[in-house]
Amino acid sequence: IDGFRGEIDEFSVEIDEFPVEIDEFPVDIDELRSEIDGFRGEMDGFRDLRNEGRF
């Protein structure tokens, strides 16, 4: 998990280094929320497996 957390921190830094004007980057907010909710669901599933001792 620590290694995974490090990758997320590194990804966050990359985002900070990539400034973008929101107006120049149109995105469907509802679609984005759906993607985020799906990712959260996957992370919850991963946590469940970890809690069961599989990871």
N, CA, C and O atoms as CSV, one atom per row, in Angstrom:
chain,resi,resn,atom,element,x,y,z
A,1,ILE,N,N,0.839,-1.201,0.000
A,1,ILE,CA,C,0.000,0.000,0.000
A,1,ILE,C,C,0.876,1.254,0.000
A,1,ILE,O,O,0.532,2.239,-0.653
A,2,ASP,N,N,2.000,1.234,0.720
A,2,ASP,CA,C,2.865,2.413,0.749
A,2,ASP,C,C,3.374,2.746,-0.652
A,2,ASP,O,O,3.421,3.915,-1.036
A,3,GLY,N,N,3.751,1.731,-1.409
A,3,GLY,CA,C,4.208,1.974,-2.771
A,3,GLY,C,C,3.108,2.561,-3.629
A,3,GLY,O,O,3.351,3.458,-4.437
A,4,PHE,N,N,1.903,2.059,-3.455
A,4,PHE,CA,C,0.757,2.569,-4.207
A,4,PHE,C,C,0.504,4.029,-3.847
A,4,PHE,O,O,0.241,4.855,-4.721
A,5,ARG,N,N,0.585,4.339,-2.559
A,5,ARG,CA,C,0.373,5.712,-2.100
A,5,ARG,C,C,1.423,6.638,-2.727
A,5,ARG,O,O,1.106,7.762,-3.116
A,6,GLY,N,N,2.655,6.170,-2.824
A,6,GLY,CA,C,3.716,6.960,-3.439
A,6,GLY,C,C,3.398,7.285,-4.885
A,6,GLY,O,O,3.652,8.396,-5.350
A,7,GLU,N,N,2.831,6.297,-5.610
A,7,GLU,CA,C,2.457,6.538,-7.000
A,7,GLU,C,C,1.374,7.604,-7.081
A,7,GLU,O,O,1.403,8.448,-7.977
A,8,ILE,N,N,0.423,7.574,-6.158
A,8,ILE,CA,C,-0.646,8.577,-6.172
A,8,ILE,C,C,-0.059,9.957,-5.901
A,8,ILE,O,O,-0.438,10.926,-6.558
A,9,ASP,N,N,0.867,10.060,-4.939
A,9,ASP,CA,C,1.497,11.349,-4.650
A,9,ASP,C,C,2.228,11.863,-5.884
A,9,ASP,O,O,2.157,13.050,-6.204
A,10,GLU,N,N,2.923,10.980,-6.568
A,10,GLU,CA,C,3.663,11.367,-7.766
A,10,GLU,C,C,2.699,11.847,-8.847
A,10,GLU,O,O,2.982,12.822,-9.543
A,11,PHE,N,N,1.575,11.173,-8.988
A,11,PHE,CA,C,0.558,11.550,-9.972
A,11,PHE,C,C,0.005,12.940,-9.644
A,11,PHE,O,O,-0.226,13.749,-10.543
A,12,SER,N,N,-0.206,13.210,-8.356
A,12,SER,CA,C,-0.714,14.515,-7.937
A,12,SER,C,C,0.260,15.621,-8.331
A,12,SER,O,O,-0.158,16.696,-8.761
A,13,VAL,N,N,1.540,15.363,-8.187
A,13,VAL,CA,C,2.549,16.358,-8.560
A,13,VAL,C,C,2.468,16.631,-10.063
A,13,VAL,O,O,2.541,17.783,-10.493
A,14,GLU,N,N,2.317,15.577,-10.853
A,14,GLU,CA,C,2.214,15.758,-12.299
A,14,GLU,C,C,1.013,16.626,-12.647
A,14,GLU,O,O,1.099,17.470,-13.539
A,15,ILE,N,N,-0.096,16.432,-11.958
A,15,ILE,CA,C,-1.282,17.251,-12.217
A,15,ILE,C,C,-0.969,18.717,-11.924
A,15,ILE,O,O,-1.352,19.604,-12.688
A,16,ASP,N,N,-0.271,18.967,-10.813
A,16,ASP,CA,C,0.070,20.344,-10.453
A,16,ASP,C,C,0.957,20.984,-11.522
A,16,ASP,O,O,0.903,22.197,-11.726
A,17,GLU,N,N,1.764,20.186,-12.197
A,17,GLU,CA,C,2.670,20.720,-13.202
A,17,GLU,C,C,1.992,20.885,-14.558
A,17,GLU,O,O,2.637,21.279,-15.530
A,18,PHE,N,N,0.714,20.589,-14.629
A,18,PHE,CA,C,0.013,20.647,-15.902
A,18,PHE,C,C,-1.190,21.576,-15.786
A,18,PHE,O,O,-2.337,21.130,-15.811
A,19,PRO,N,N,-0.910,22.892,-15.656
A,19,PRO,CA,C,-2.024,23.831,-15.501
A,19,PRO,C,C,-2.866,23.878,-16.779
A,19,PRO,O,O,-2.329,23.829,-17.886
A,20,VAL,N,N,-4.157,23.972,-16.620
A,20,VAL,CA,C,-5.037,24.032,-17.792
A,20,VAL,C,C,-6.216,24.933,-17.448
A,20,VAL,O,O,-6.744,24.915,-16.337
A,21,GLU,N,N,-6.602,25.714,-18.439
A,21,GLU,CA,C,-7.772,26.566,-18.255
A,21,GLU,C,C,-9.016,25.692,-18.383
A,21,GLU,O,O,-9.156,24.947,-19.353
A,22,ILE,N,N,-9.906,25.781,-17.419
A,22,ILE,CA,C,-11.112,24.948,-17.446
A,22,ILE,C,C,-11.910,25.220,-18.724
A,22,ILE,O,O,-12.454,24.296,-19.328
A,23,ASP,N,N,-11.976,26.472,-19.126
A,23,ASP,CA,C,-12.743,26.818,-20.327
A,23,ASP,C,C,-12.169,26.142,-21.569
A,23,ASP,O,O,-12.894,25.872,-22.527
A,24,GLU,N,N,-10.866,25.871,-21.549
A,24,GLU,CA,C,-10.235,25.252,-22.702
A,24,GLU,C,C,-10.338,23.743,-22.657
A,24,GLU,O,O,-9.922,23.068,-23.599
A,25,PHE,N,N,-10.883,23.203,-21.588
A,25,PHE,CA,C,-10.923,21.755,-21.422
A,25,PHE,C,C,-12.342,21.341,-21.056
A,25,PHE,O,O,-12.619,20.975,-19.914
A,26,PRO,N,N,-13.245,21.404,-22.048
A,26,PRO,CA,C,-14.640,21.067,-21.735
A,26,PRO,C,C,-14.770,19.604,-21.328
A,26,PRO,O,O,-14.184,18.715,-21.945
A,27,VAL,N,N,-15.539,19.378,-20.291
A,27,VAL,CA,C,-15.736,18.009,-19.819
A,27,VAL,C,C,-17.146,17.898,-19.246
A,27,VAL,O,O,-17.659,18.824,-18.617
A,28,ASP,N,N,-17.745,16.758,-19.479
A,28,ASP,CA,C,-19.078,16.501,-18.939
A,28,ASP,C,C,-18.925,16.172,-17.458
A,28,ASP,O,O,-18.448,15.094,-17.102
A,29,ILE,N,N,-19.330,17.100,-16.598
A,29,ILE,CA,C,-19.143,16.932,-15.156
A,29,ILE,C,C,-19.839,15.673,-14.645
A,29,ILE,O,O,-19.289,14.952,-13.812
A,30,ASP,N,N,-21.049,15.406,-15.145
A,30,ASP,CA,C,-21.765,14.208,-14.691
A,30,ASP,C,C,-21.007,12.945,-15.088
A,30,ASP,O,O,-20.942,11.985,-14.320
A,31,GLU,N,N,-20.436,12.953,-16.288
A,31,GLU,CA,C,-19.665,11.802,-16.744
A,31,GLU,C,C,-18.420,11.632,-15.873
A,31,GLU,O,O,-18.046,10.517,-15.510
A,32,LEU,N,N,-17.787,12.758,-15.545
A,32,LEU,CA,C,-16.600,12.716,-14.693
A,32,LEU,C,C,-16.959,12.182,-13.303
A,32,LEU,O,O,-16.235,11.356,-12.747
A,33,ARG,N,N,-18.070,12.651,-12.748
A,33,ARG,CA,C,-18.514,12.161,-11.433
A,33,ARG,C,C,-18.758,10.661,-11.482
A,33,ARG,O,O,-18.416,9.942,-10.543
A,34,SER,N,N,-19.347,10.190,-12.572
A,34,SER,CA,C,-19.611,8.760,-12.722
A,34,SER,C,C,-18.301,7.973,-12.717
A,34,SER,O,O,-18.195,6.923,-12.084
A,35,GLU,N,N,-17.300,8.503,-13.439
A,35,GLU,CA,C,-15.987,7.849,-13.467
A,35,GLU,C,C,-15.371,7.815,-12.069
A,35,GLU,O,O,-14.815,6.798,-11.654
A,36,ILE,N,N,-15.473,8.932,-11.345
A,36,ILE,CA,C,-14.895,9.015,-9.999
A,36,ILE,C,C,-15.618,8.044,-9.066
A,36,ILE,O,O,-14.981,7.353,-8.271
A,37,ASP,N,N,-16.945,7.994,-9.164
A,37,ASP,CA,C,-17.710,7.065,-8.328
A,37,ASP,C,C,-17.304,5.626,-8.630
A,37,ASP,O,O,-17.195,4.805,-7.719
A,38,GLY,N,N,-17.080,5.321,-9.906
A,38,GLY,CA,C,-16.646,3.979,-10.288
A,38,GLY,C,C,-15.286,3.666,-9.701
A,38,GLY,O,O,-15.048,2.559,-9.217
A,39,PHE,N,N,-14.392,4.648,-9.747
A,39,PHE,CA,C,-13.052,4.456,-9.187
A,39,PHE,C,C,-13.146,4.249,-7.679
A,39,PHE,O,O,-12.458,3.395,-7.120
A,40,ARG,N,N,-14.004,5.038,-7.020
A,40,ARG,CA,C,-14.187,4.876,-5.571
A,40,ARG,C,C,-14.693,3.476,-5.260
A,40,ARG,O,O,-14.262,2.853,-4.291
A,41,GLY,N,N,-15.612,2.985,-6.088
A,41,GLY,CA,C,-16.134,1.642,-5.883
A,41,GLY,C,C,-15.025,0.607,-5.994
A,41,GLY,O,O,-14.966,-0.339,-5.210
A,42,GLU,N,N,-14.137,0.795,-6.985
A,42,GLU,CA,C,-13.016,-0.125,-7.144
A,42,GLU,C,C,-12.090,-0.052,-5.933
A,42,GLU,O,O,-11.609,-1.080,-5.458
A,43,MET,N,N,-11.839,1.156,-5.430
A,43,MET,CA,C,-10.968,1.302,-4.269
A,43,MET,C,C,-11.615,0.654,-3.041
A,43,MET,O,O,-10.923,0.030,-2.236
A,44,ASP,N,N,-12.929,0.796,-2.893
A,44,ASP,CA,C,-13.617,0.151,-1.777
A,44,ASP,C,C,-13.468,-1.362,-1.887
A,44,ASP,O,O,-13.245,-2.044,-0.887
A,45,GLY,N,N,-13.592,-1.883,-3.105
A,45,GLY,CA,C,-13.420,-3.315,-3.318
A,45,GLY,C,C,-12.017,-3.752,-2.959
A,45,GLY,O,O,-11.824,-4.809,-2.358
A,46,PHE,N,N,-11.036,-2.941,-3.325
A,46,PHE,CA,C,-9.641,-3.250,-3.006
A,46,PHE,C,C,-9.442,-3.245,-1.494
A,46,PHE,O,O,-8.758,-4.110,-0.945
A,47,ARG,N,N,-10.046,-2.260,-0.824
A,47,ARG,CA,C,-9.940,-2.184,0.641
A,47,ARG,C,C,-10.555,-3.428,1.282
A,47,ARG,O,O,-10.013,-3.977,2.241
A,48,ASP,N,N,-11.690,-3.861,0.742
A,48,ASP,CA,C,-12.335,-5.054,1.296
A,48,ASP,C,C,-11.404,-6.256,1.184
A,48,ASP,O,O,-11.257,-7.022,2.136
A,49,LEU,N,N,-10.774,-6.423,0.015
A,49,LEU,CA,C,-9.853,-7.544,-0.172
A,49,LEU,C,C,-8.672,-7.433,0.792
A,49,LEU,O,O,-8.232,-8.425,1.374
A,50,ARG,N,N,-8.164,-6.193,0.952
A,50,ARG,CA,C,-7.030,-5.985,1.853
A,50,ARG,C,C,-7.431,-6.341,3.287
A,50,ARG,O,O,-6.668,-6.975,4.015
A,51,ASN,N,N,-8.621,-5.929,3.676
A,51,ASN,CA,C,-9.087,-6.214,5.033
A,51,ASN,C,C,-9.261,-7.711,5.255
A,51,ASN,O,O,-9.134,-8.198,6.379
A,52,GLU,N,N,-9.549,-8.434,4.187
A,52,GLU,CA,C,-9.696,-9.890,4.292
A,52,GLU,C,C,-8.331,-10.570,4.291
A,52,GLU,O,O,-8.248,-11.788,4.445
A,53,GLY,N,N,-7.274,-9.805,4.122
A,53,GLY,CA,C,-5.931,-10.363,4.159
A,53,GLY,C,C,-5.441,-10.876,2.811
A,53,GLY,O,O,-4.449,-11.603,2.751
A,54,ARG,N,N,-6.121,-10.510,1.730
A,54,ARG,CA,C,-5.692,-10.986,0.410
A,54,ARG,C,C,-4.569,-10.129,-0.165
A,54,ARG,O,O,-3.838,-10.561,-1.056
A,55,PHE,N,N,-4.442,-8.903,0.359
A,55,PHE,CA,C,-3.362,-8.011,-0.094
A,55,PHE,C,C,-2.616,-7.485,1.121
A,55,PHE,O,O,-1.666,-6.716,0.977
